[in-house]
């Protein structure tokens, strides 16, 4: 699954178009573009201004339904 789609489906970021702006997102320690393929077990780090969010991918789903998007990641 593409990184930008995962961030949208998991509800970590609201809009897919701003998911990977200005190199704020890294996957497994490497700067990532929106087209990077994400797989189970990857570590995603997102910089939100002064705050950094680090998550581990647990599952991949194609739906954006809120009740199904619960167990896609865990905070580290």
Biopython code that builds the backbone (N, CA, C, O; Angstrom):
import numpy as np
from Bio.PDB.StructureBuilder import StructureBuilder

atoms = [
    (1, "UNK", "N", (0.850, -1.177, 0.000)),
    (1, "UNK", "CA", (0.000, 0.000, 0.000)),
    (1, "UNK", "C", (0.892, 1.235, 0.000)),
    (1, "UNK", "O", (1.929, 1.266, 0.663)),
    (2, "UNK", "N", (0.481, 2.242, -0.744)),
    (2, "UNK", "CA", (1.238, 3.496, -0.792)),
    (2, "UNK", "C", (1.197, 4.196, 0.563)),
    (2, "UNK", "O", (0.216, 4.091, 1.298)),
    (3, "UNK", "N", (2.271, 4.907, 0.883)),
    (3, "UNK", "CA", (2.385, 5.608, 2.156)),
    (3, "UNK", "C", (1.279, 6.635, 2.337)),
    (3, "UNK", "O", (0.666, 6.688, 3.403)),
    (4, "UNK", "N", (1.007, 7.455, 1.323)),
    (4, "UNK", "CA", (-0.015, 8.489, 1.471)),
    (4, "UNK", "C", (-1.392, 7.878, 1.718)),
    (4, "UNK", "O", (-2.176, 8.422, 2.496)),
    (5, "UNK", "N", (-1.693, 6.767, 1.072)),
    (5, "UNK", "CA", (-2.987, 6.109, 1.292)),
    (5, "UNK", "C", (-3.056, 5.509, 2.693)),
    (5, "UNK", "O", (-4.098, 5.596, 3.343)),
    (6, "UNK", "N", (-1.971, 4.901, 3.172)),
    (6, "UNK", "CA", (-1.965, 4.346, 4.532)),
    (6, "UNK", "C", (-2.202, 5.431, 5.569)),
    (6, "UNK", "O", (-2.982, 5.235, 6.500)),
    (7, "UNK", "N", (-1.541, 6.572, 5.421)),
    (7, "UNK", "CA", (-1.711, 7.663, 6.382)),
    (7, "UNK", "C", (-3.148, 8.177, 6.397)),
    (7, "UNK", "O", (-3.659, 8.547, 7.454)),
    (8, "UNK", "N", (-3.799, 8.204, 5.249)),
    (8, "UNK", "CA", (-5.195, 8.630, 5.152)),
    (8, "UNK", "C", (-6.129, 7.586, 5.772)),
    (8, "UNK", "O", (-6.990, 7.927, 6.582)),
    (9, "UNK", "N", (-5.959, 6.318, 5.392)),
    (9, "UNK", "CA", (-6.827, 5.245, 5.883)),
    (9, "UNK", "C", (-6.689, 5.074, 7.394)),
    (9, "UNK", "O", (-7.682, 4.833, 8.080)),
    (10, "UNK", "N", (-5.484, 5.195, 7.912)),
    (10, "UNK", "CA", (-5.255, 5.019, 9.347)),
    (10, "UNK", "C", (-5.648, 6.249, 10.157)),
    (10, "UNK", "O", (-5.646, 6.215, 11.387)),
    (11, "UNK", "N", (-5.985, 7.336, 9.464)),
    (11, "UNK", "CA", (-6.411, 8.589, 10.091)),
    (11, "UNK", "C", (-5.299, 9.273, 10.885)),
    (11, "UNK", "O", (-5.576, 10.030, 11.815)),
    (12, "UNK", "N", (-4.049, 9.013, 10.523)),
    (12, "UNK", "CA", (-2.935, 9.750, 11.114)),
    (12, "UNK", "C", (-2.859, 11.152, 10.528)),
    (12, "UNK", "O", (-2.489, 12.101, 11.220)),
    (13, "UNK", "N", (-3.210, 11.281, 9.252)),
    (13, "UNK", "CA", (-3.248, 12.566, 8.563)),
    (13, "UNK", "C", (-4.578, 12.666, 7.835)),
    (13, "UNK", "O", (-5.033, 11.695, 7.229)),
    (14, "UNK", "N", (-5.204, 13.841, 7.893)),
    (14, "UNK", "CA", (-6.550, 13.989, 7.344)),
    (14, "UNK", "C", (-6.611, 13.988, 5.830)),
    (14, "UNK", "O", (-7.503, 13.369, 5.250)),
    (15, "UNK", "N", (-5.677, 14.673, 5.175)),
    (15, "UNK", "CA", (-5.728, 14.776, 3.716)),
    (15, "UNK", "C", (-4.546, 14.070, 3.086)),
    (15, "UNK", "O", (-3.401, 14.259, 3.496)),
    (16, "UNK", "N", (-4.829, 13.268, 2.102)),
    (16, "UNK", "CA", (-3.807, 12.480, 1.421)),
    (16, "UNK", "C", (-2.807, 13.359, 0.675)),
    (16, "UNK", "O", (-1.639, 12.991, 0.550)),
    (17, "UNK", "N", (-3.244, 14.502, 0.184)),
    (17, "UNK", "CA", (-2.361, 15.361, -0.607)),
    (17, "UNK", "C", (-1.249, 15.995, 0.224)),
    (17, "UNK", "O", (-0.187, 16.305, -0.316)),
    (18, "UNK", "N", (-1.465, 16.194, 1.518)),
    (18, "UNK", "CA", (-0.430, 16.795, 2.371)),
    (18, "UNK", "C", (0.295, 15.750, 3.210)),
    (18, "UNK", "O", (1.041, 16.095, 4.126)),
    (19, "UNK", "N", (0.080, 14.487, 2.903)),
    (19, "UNK", "CA", (0.630, 13.416, 3.724)),
    (19, "UNK", "C", (2.151, 13.408, 3.757)),
    (19, "UNK", "O", (2.735, 13.071, 4.788)),
    (20, "UNK", "N", (2.789, 13.758, 2.689)),
    (20, "UNK", "CA", (4.256, 13.647, 2.640)),
    (20, "UNK", "C", (4.918, 14.930, 2.163)),
    (20, "UNK", "O", (5.895, 14.875, 1.416)),
    (21, "UNK", "N", (4.413, 16.069, 2.574)),
    (21, "UNK", "CA", (4.992, 17.350, 2.199)),
    (21, "UNK", "C", (6.324, 17.597, 2.897)),
    (21, "UNK", "O", (6.495, 17.263, 4.070)),
    (22, "UNK", "N", (7.242, 18.172, 2.179)),
    (22, "UNK", "CA", (8.484, 18.750, 2.705)),
    (22, "UNK", "C", (9.334, 17.787, 3.519)),
    (22, "UNK", "O", (10.048, 18.226, 4.420)),
    (23, "UNK", "N", (9.284, 16.504, 3.237)),
    (23, "UNK", "CA", (10.157, 15.548, 3.914)),
    (23, "UNK", "C", (9.887, 15.367, 5.388)),
    (23, "UNK", "O", (10.808, 15.066, 6.146)),
    (24, "UNK", "N", (8.664, 15.540, 5.813)),
    (24, "UNK", "CA", (8.330, 15.390, 7.231)),
    (24, "UNK", "C", (8.087, 13.948, 7.648)),
    (24, "UNK", "O", (7.961, 13.660, 8.838)),
    (25, "UNK", "N", (8.020, 13.041, 6.684)),
    (25, "UNK", "CA", (7.710, 11.643, 6.972)),
    (25, "UNK", "C", (8.905, 10.763, 6.630)),
    (25, "UNK", "O", (9.496, 10.891, 5.558)),
    (26, "UNK", "N", (9.263, 9.853, 7.566)),
    (26, "UNK", "CA", (10.300, 8.869, 7.303)),
    (26, "UNK", "C", (9.727, 7.473, 7.518)),
    (26, "UNK", "O", (8.878, 7.258, 8.384)),
    (27, "UNK", "N", (10.206, 6.539, 6.720)),
    (27, "UNK", "CA", (9.831, 5.132, 6.864)),
    (27, "UNK", "C", (11.114, 4.358, 7.120)),
    (27, "UNK", "O", (12.030, 4.358, 6.299)),
    (28, "UNK", "N", (11.164, 3.697, 8.272)),
    (28, "UNK", "CA", (12.354, 2.938, 8.686)),
    (28, "UNK", "C", (13.616, 3.805, 8.674)),
    (28, "UNK", "O", (14.692, 3.340, 8.300)),
    (29, "UNK", "N", (13.475, 5.063, 9.084)),
    (29, "UNK", "CA", (14.620, 5.962, 9.197)),
    (29, "UNK", "C", (15.035, 6.665, 7.926)),
    (29, "UNK", "O", (15.998, 7.432, 7.942)),
    (30, "UNK", "N", (14.342, 6.431, 6.820)),
    (30, "UNK", "CA", (14.679, 7.077, 5.548)),
    (30, "UNK", "C", (13.581, 8.041, 5.147)),
    (30, "UNK", "O", (12.402, 7.718, 5.289)),
    (31, "UNK", "N", (13.938, 9.222, 4.649)),
    (31, "UNK", "CA", (12.911, 10.148, 4.147)),
    (31, "UNK", "C", (12.080, 9.468, 3.060)),
    (31, "UNK", "O", (12.620, 8.776, 2.197)),
    (32, "UNK", "N", (10.754, 9.671, 3.111)),
    (32, "UNK", "CA", (9.871, 8.942, 2.213)),
    (32, "UNK", "C", (8.993, 9.869, 1.395)),
    (32, "UNK", "O", (8.518, 10.896, 1.879)),
    (33, "UNK", "N", (8.789, 9.481, 0.147)),
    (33, "UNK", "CA", (7.828, 10.156, -0.712)),
    (33, "UNK", "C", (6.481, 9.467, -0.557)),
    (33, "UNK", "O", (6.390, 8.399, 0.049)),
    (34, "UNK", "N", (5.441, 10.073, -1.103)),
    (34, "UNK", "CA", (4.093, 9.530, -0.986)),
    (34, "UNK", "C", (3.947, 8.174, -1.657)),
    (34, "UNK", "O", (3.069, 7.397, -1.280)),
    (35, "UNK", "N", (4.777, 7.873, -2.634)),
    (35, "UNK", "CA", (4.627, 6.640, -3.398)),
    (35, "UNK", "C", (5.345, 5.435, -2.794)),
    (35, "UNK", "O", (5.289, 4.348, -3.368)),
    (36, "UNK", "N", (6.011, 5.594, -1.665)),
    (36, "UNK", "CA", (6.733, 4.491, -1.032)),
    (36, "UNK", "C", (5.734, 3.421, -0.590)),
    (36, "UNK", "O", (4.691, 3.735, -0.016)),
    (37, "UNK", "N", (6.056, 2.168, -0.858)),
    (37, "UNK", "CA", (5.194, 1.071, -0.419)),
    (37, "UNK", "C", (5.439, 0.774, 1.056)),
    (37, "UNK", "O", (6.580, 0.609, 1.488)),
    (38, "UNK", "N", (4.354, 0.707, 1.820)),
    (38, "UNK", "CA", (4.411, 0.419, 3.246)),
    (38, "UNK", "C", (3.984, -1.031, 3.440)),
    (38, "UNK", "O", (3.048, -1.500, 2.792)),
    (39, "UNK", "N", (4.670, -1.737, 4.331)),
    (39, "UNK", "CA", (4.288, -3.111, 4.640)),
    (39, "UNK", "C", (4.222, -3.291, 6.157)),
    (39, "UNK", "O", (4.711, -2.452, 6.914)),
    (40, "UNK", "N", (3.622, -4.376, 6.584)),
    (40, "UNK", "CA", (3.480, -4.665, 8.008)),
    (40, "UNK", "C", (4.861, -4.751, 8.642)),
    (40, "UNK", "O", (5.760, -5.405, 8.115)),
    (41, "UNK", "N", (5.018, -4.076, 9.792)),
    (41, "UNK", "CA", (6.290, -4.070, 10.507)),
    (41, "UNK", "C", (7.114, -2.820, 10.286)),
    (41, "UNK", "O", (8.083, -2.597, 11.011)),
    (42, "UNK", "N", (6.764, -1.994, 9.307)),
    (42, "UNK", "CA", (7.495, -0.756, 9.055)),
    (42, "UNK", "C", (7.271, 0.251, 10.184)),
    (42, "UNK", "O", (6.210, 0.280, 10.808)),
    (43, "UNK", "N", (8.283, 1.068, 10.430)),
    (43, "UNK", "CA", (8.203, 2.151, 11.418)),
    (43, "UNK", "C", (8.075, 3.464, 10.652)),
    (43, "UNK", "O", (8.930, 3.799, 9.831)),
    (44, "UNK", "N", (6.996, 4.207, 10.926)),
    (44, "UNK", "CA", (6.741, 5.488, 10.270)),
    (44, "UNK", "C", (6.876, 6.590, 11.312)),
    (44, "UNK", "O", (6.304, 6.504, 12.399)),
    (45, "UNK", "N", (7.637, 7.624, 10.970)),
    (45, "UNK", "CA", (7.831, 8.766, 11.864)),
    (45, "UNK", "C", (7.365, 10.028, 11.143)),
    (45, "UNK", "O", (7.786, 10.301, 10.019)),
    (46, "UNK", "N", (6.489, 10.798, 11.803)),
    (46, "UNK", "CA", (5.906, 12.000, 11.200)),
    (46, "UNK", "C", (6.209, 13.188, 12.100)),
    (46, "UNK", "O", (5.942, 13.146, 13.300)),
    (47, "UNK", "N", (6.765, 14.242, 11.524)),
    (47, "UNK", "CA", (7.074, 15.461, 12.275)),
    (47, "UNK", "C", (5.937, 16.460, 12.109)),
    (47, "UNK", "O", (5.664, 16.928, 11.003)),
    (48, "UNK", "N", (5.278, 16.783, 13.222)),
    (48, "UNK", "CA", (4.222, 17.796, 13.261)),
    (48, "UNK", "C", (4.760, 18.994, 14.039)),
    (48, "UNK", "O", (4.537, 19.084, 15.247)),
    (49, "UNK", "N", (5.455, 19.907, 13.385)),
    (49, "UNK", "CA", (6.024, 21.064, 14.075)),
    (49, "UNK", "C", (7.039, 20.621, 15.115)),
    (49, "UNK", "O", (8.067, 20.043, 14.763)),
    (50, "UNK", "N", (6.769, 20.881, 16.390)),
    (50, "UNK", "CA", (7.662, 20.497, 17.485)),
    (50, "UNK", "C", (7.451, 19.061, 17.940)),
    (50, "UNK", "O", (8.307, 18.497, 18.622)),
    (51, "UNK", "N", (6.330, 18.465, 17.574)),
    (51, "UNK", "CA", (5.972, 17.124, 18.016)),
    (51, "UNK", "C", (6.288, 16.092, 16.938)),
    (51, "UNK", "O", (6.095, 16.350, 15.750)),
    (52, "UNK", "N", (6.770, 14.936, 17.350)),
    (52, "UNK", "CA", (7.043, 13.843, 16.424)),
    (52, "UNK", "C", (6.222, 12.628, 16.836)),
    (52, "UNK", "O", (6.205, 12.246, 18.006)),
    (53, "UNK", "N", (5.548, 12.027, 15.870)),
    (53, "UNK", "CA", (4.743, 10.837, 16.113)),
    (53, "UNK", "C", (5.443, 9.658, 15.452)),
    (53, "UNK", "O", (5.813, 9.720, 14.280)),
    (54, "UNK", "N", (5.620, 8.588, 16.211)),
    (54, "UNK", "CA", (6.291, 7.395, 15.694)),
    (54, "UNK", "C", (5.340, 6.214, 15.871)),
    (54, "UNK", "O", (4.873, 5.947, 16.978)),
    (55, "UNK", "N", (5.052, 5.502, 14.763)),
    (55, "UNK", "CA", (4.116, 4.383, 14.812)),
    (55, "UNK", "C", (4.695, 3.174, 14.090)),
    (55, "UNK", "O", (5.570, 3.298, 13.234)),
    (56, "UNK", "N", (4.183, 2.002, 14.458)),
    (56, "UNK", "CA", (4.553, 0.751, 13.793)),
    (56, "UNK", "C", (3.321, 0.234, 13.067)),
    (56, "UNK", "O", (2.235, 0.185, 13.644)),
    (57, "UNK", "N", (3.480, -0.152, 11.802)),
    (57, "UNK", "CA", (2.375, -0.646, 10.989)),
    (57, "UNK", "C", (2.040, -2.073, 11.425)),
    (57, "UNK", "O", (2.907, -2.947, 11.427)),
    (58, "UNK", "N", (0.762, -2.305, 11.801)),
    (58, "UNK", "CA", (0.315, -3.623, 12.233)),
    (58, "UNK", "C", (-0.526, -4.342, 11.194)),
    (58, "UNK", "O", (-0.521, -5.571, 11.126)),
    (59, "UNK", "N", (-1.251, -3.572, 10.381)),
    (59, "UNK", "CA", (-2.180, -4.162, 9.426)),
    (59, "UNK", "C", (-2.391, -3.192, 8.276)),
    (59, "UNK", "O", (-2.180, -1.989, 8.432)),
    (60, "UNK", "N", (-2.803, -3.698, 7.133)),
    (60, "UNK", "CA", (-3.088, -2.861, 5.972)),
    (60, "UNK", "C", (-4.518, -3.121, 5.511)),
    (60, "UNK", "O", (-4.896, -4.267, 5.265)),
    (61, "UNK", "N", (-5.304, -2.068, 5.394)),
    (61, "UNK", "CA", (-6.677, -2.146, 4.899)),
    (61, "UNK", "C", (-6.892, -1.071, 3.854)),
    (61, "UNK", "O", (-6.240, -0.027, 3.891)),
    (62, "UNK", "N", (-7.807, -1.317, 2.916)),
    (62, "UNK", "CA", (-8.084, -0.339, 1.869)),
    (62, "UNK", "C", (-9.267, 0.561, 2.181)),
    (62, "UNK", "O", (-9.557, 1.476, 1.410)),
    (63, "UNK", "N", (-9.951, 0.330, 3.281)),
    (63, "UNK", "CA", (-11.154, 1.094, 3.589)),
    (63, "UNK", "C", (-10.859, 2.238, 4.558)),
    (63, "UNK", "O", (-9.921, 2.161, 5.352)),
    (64, "UNK", "N", (-11.654, 3.281, 4.490)),
    (64, "UNK", "CA", (-11.483, 4.417, 5.396)),
    (64, "UNK", "C", (-12.540, 4.427, 6.493)),
    (64, "UNK", "O", (-12.707, 5.440, 7.171)),
    (65, "UNK", "N", (-13.252, 3.328, 6.680)),
    (65, "UNK", "CA", (-14.276, 3.257, 7.729)),
    (65, "UNK", "C", (-13.612, 3.350, 9.093)),
    (65, "UNK", "O", (-12.611, 2.682, 9.356)),
    (66, "UNK", "N", (-14.174, 4.179, 9.951)),
    (66, "UNK", "CA", (-13.579, 4.467, 11.245)),
    (66, "UNK", "C", (-13.450, 3.221, 12.121)),
    (66, "UNK", "O", (-12.418, 3.026, 12.763)),
    (67, "UNK", "N", (-14.475, 2.382, 12.154)),
    (67, "UNK", "CA", (-14.443, 1.211, 13.028)),
    (67, "UNK", "C", (-13.417, 0.169, 12.577)),
    (67, "UNK", "O", (-12.954, -0.630, 13.390)),
    (68, "UNK", "N", (-13.058, 0.169, 11.300)),
    (68, "UNK", "CA", (-12.070, -0.792, 10.804)),
    (68, "UNK", "C", (-10.645, -0.244, 10.868)),
    (68, "UNK", "O", (-9.690, -1.010, 10.740)),
    (69, "UNK", "N", (-10.483, 1.050, 11.061)),
    (69, "UNK", "CA", (-9.161, 1.680, 11.041)),
    (69, "UNK", "C", (-8.489, 1.696, 12.412)),
    (69, "UNK", "O", (-7.435, 2.313, 12.566)),
    (70, "UNK", "N", (-9.061, 1.044, 13.392)),
    (70, "UNK", "CA", (-8.526, 1.087, 14.753)),
    (70, "UNK", "C", (-7.175, 0.393, 14.897)),
    (70, "UNK", "O", (-6.255, 0.952, 15.494)),
    (71, "UNK", "N", (-7.047, -0.802, 14.365)),
    (71, "UNK", "CA", (-5.872, -1.626, 14.644)),
    (71, "UNK", "C", (-4.863, -1.650, 13.495)),
    (71, "UNK", "O", (-4.274, -2.694, 13.214)),
    (72, "UNK", "N", (-4.660, -0.525, 12.838)),
    (72, "UNK", "CA", (-3.715, -0.481, 11.742)),
    (72, "UNK", "C", (-2.295, -0.156, 12.201)),
    (72, "UNK", "O", (-1.326, -0.490, 11.518)),
    (73, "UNK", "N", (-2.171, 0.497, 13.359)),
    (73, "UNK", "CA", (-0.847, 0.890, 13.851)),
    (73, "UNK", "C", (-0.835, 0.939, 15.364)),
    (73, "UNK", "O", (-1.881, 0.931, 16.013)),
    (74, "UNK", "N", (0.380, 0.991, 15.920)),
    (74, "UNK", "CA", (0.541, 1.206, 17.360)),
    (74, "UNK", "C", (1.598, 2.279, 17.565)),
    (74, "UNK", "O", (2.583, 2.351, 16.831)),
    (75, "UNK", "N", (1.374, 3.117, 18.585)),
    (75, "UNK", "CA", (2.346, 4.164, 18.894)),
    (75, "UNK", "C", (3.571, 3.566, 19.577)),
    (75, "UNK", "O", (3.473, 2.651, 20.395)),
    (76, "UNK", "N", (4.719, 4.111, 19.214)),
    (76, "UNK", "CA", (5.974, 3.647, 19.820)),
    (76, "UNK", "C", (6.500, 4.734, 20.734)),
    (76, "UNK", "O", (7.550, 4.566, 21.353)),
]
sb = StructureBuilder()
sb.init_structure("model")
sb.init_model(0)
sb.init_chain("A")
sb.init_seg("    ")
for serial, (resi, resn, name, xyz) in enumerate(atoms, 1):
    if name == "N":
        sb.init_residue(resn, " ", resi, " ")
    sb.init_atom(name, np.array(xyz, "f"), 0.0, 1.0, " ", f" {name:<3s}", serial, name[0])
structure = sb.get_structure()
